[in-house]
């Protein structure tokens, strides 16, 4: 009467049983996504330190081994337009690798349309707004954390016209929505960890909104403080077009998707 994952050491594939019956659970071989870990997508590892309820799934954390050499994921001045560093930066500087700005919001404002913003390791308490096509590249999700201030989303993508927004290598959390996508810019999130946001981990809404969510983990979304409602992992509405692929949505308070 208790479901469980088939062991990878099994020697046979599950056989389909007669109509209305389950396969023989003693003769199964694990099949599924080609993840290094049975439980976590690429860029994430099992958090062995966390307690796991009987029959539950072990949680995933960003993989420190996914962090490349250098502070900006190996990017040089020839490969990125603006650089950000939480500890070494200064918002009065031009945003080069040698003189990075301090805040991601400042870097976004300096970046040209279609530009690349390279973000170094650190914790950033900001509510980011992307309203033009660009790439926002964090060093890695294990090292770059964006915490939305009270009542504001950690990241909002909302722009008119055509173009792409690419976001990779970040953790997003805070007291409101983790990632809020609206407008017509096609948004791709890859290797992003949305953890303990409030109301919704990722919200995509509106008839022209488009988002592709790849190799991403959305976990532990919390309910609204006042109403105690919601706590949804991934929410899309109003005709939005969403692709959710090679990702894990888990342990959210109310609905996963």
C-alpha positions, 0 to 999 in steps of 0.5 A: 500500500506504499508507493516507492521508487524502483531501485536502480539495481533492479534487473528487469523493467516493470511489466504492465499488469492486467487492466486495473492492476499495478506492475510487479513492484519487485521486478522493476528497473529505474527509468526516467530522466537522465539525471546524474542524481535520481532526484535532481536535475542537472546543476543540482545535487541531493541535500543529504543534510536535510531531514526526509519524511518517510516515503518523501523525496530528498530535497535538491540544492544547487551544486557547488561543482556547477560553479566554473572558475573565475568570479563571472562564470569565466566571462571577460570584457569581450563577452559581457557588457556589464559586471556586478560584484556584491562585495567588490563593486561600486555603483559609481563605476563603469561596470567593467570586470576590473570596476564592477557595479555593486547592484544588479539593478544598476547593471541592468540599467546600464546594459544595452538591448541584447546585452550580457550582464555577468553577476559575481558571487554574493547575496543581493537584496533587490527587486530586479526588473528586466524590461528589454532583451538581455542575458542575466548570467550569474556565476552559479546558483550555489553562489548568487542569491537574490532576495526580494525585499518586503512585498516585492518580487525578486525578479520581474520580466515585463517588457513590450515588443519582441526579444529574448530574456535569458536568466541562468545561475541564480537563487531567487527567494523573498517575501513575495513572488520569486520570478514574475513574468509578464509582457511579450519578451520570451523568457528562458530560465535555466539552472535557477533555484527558486526557494521559499518565495511567497504566494508563487515561486514562478508566476507567468501571466498574460496572453502574450507572456512566454516562458521556458523553464529548464533545469530549474528547481522550485521548492518550498513556496510559502503561503501569503502571510495575511490570507494564508492562501496560495503557496504555489510552485509554478503558476501560469494564467491568462493565456500565457505559454509555458514550457516546463522541462527537465525541472523539479517542482517540489514541497510547495505549500499548496499546488505544485503546478 
